[in-house]
Structure formats: C-alpha cells, structure tokens
Amino acid sequence: MTPHPKGTILVVDDDRLVLATLAHGLTQAGYDVIDADNGDDAILLAREHQPDLALLDIRMQGKSGFDVAAYLREYCQIPFMFLSAFSDEATVAQVKALGAVAYLVKPLDIAQILPSVATAMANVHAQRSAAGAQASGEGHSPEQLQWMAVGLLMQREGLTAASALQRLQQLATEAARPVATQAAQLLSLAAARSESARPG
C-alpha cells in the first residue's frame, strides 16, 4: 500500500456502524484508513501496517481499547486517541496515564473528530521530520520549520493554528532569535523528548 501524504489511520470500534462511519469520513478527508472491530485484529493490523495514528474505542469484547493502546505505545510507538461514550474519572485517569493524544466523548460526528486528527497528525509529522533532519543532517526551509513547530504547539498546548503561530513568534521574540531558528529548537527538543520517552 502506498502511503498517503496525509497519513494512515487505524480505526478500532466493535460497533460496525460507528466503524464504517468513521472509516468513510476519514477516507473522504484524505486519509488512508485501516479498520478493525476488535482488539486482537487491531494489534495485528498495527504491526503489519504501522499506521501514523490509531483511533480506539475503549470498551470492547476481548481486548479493550486500553489494552490495544498499551501495546501500541510499548511495542509500536504509534500515537493513539480514544473515542468513548464514557467520561468517568477512572476512565479519564487511565486515558491520561496511557498518554493518549486526545480523548473525545461520544456521540460525535466526523466534523468533531477531524480537527483533533489533523492536530495529532501534524505533531506526528513534525516529530518525524525533526528526528529525520537530526539523523540525516538535511535542513528544511524556514517555512517548513515554522509549519512543523506550529503543529507541535497546537498539539502540546491545545492551541488553534493562529494561536500556535502567535505563540511561536512570541517565543522567538523573547529569545531574540529568528522564528525559523526558534521553530528548529522546539522541534529538536520535542524529538529528543520523544526519543527519551521510548521504552528500552
């Protein structure tokens, strides 16, 4: 399968109607979608396809979304977000402990999911690009660095694109350095933090 420029998403939900709706909406939005209606299949597909992001239902027969998330984090280093009808304190605490990039409470429609997916994807691409630039020594244009840093700030601080850009410019001003230099610094730190957080 040729990777789509927007990225590949694994969608997991034991409700086939929800699964089909999400898969269709994400495909229409330009993503490659792999879907599974149980945790065991989800893990097998994640290992085979190495998607960029996983959207996980929490309560399923067999392996729960939490089980799948723990596996993705431990063995695949694949970021994930949860889509669940449950928002009790214990569930939210476990979501945070697992390190989900987002937690969306059902019922919701695809229009509510897409901004969170786009933000998470921007962060994934930013971290990979930063790590790739460090590993290869290849540079990016100032515009690319700025865009990647904006995506990172959107994800990390929950900002809109406009607010993230404003925040980046503010940081650059405070540090008395060009915006592109500040962006490169942010991406470098994020890549280092991501690397140090990996198991093993």
PyMOL commands that set and color helices and strands:
alter all, ss='L'
color gray80, all
select helices_A, chain A and resi 16-28+39-49+65-76+89-98+110-136+142-157+161-175+179-197
alter helices_A, ss='H'
color red, helices_A
select strands_A, chain A and resi 8-12+32-36+53-57+80-84+102-105
alter strands_A, ss='S'
color yellow, strands_A
deselect
rebuild
show_as cartoon
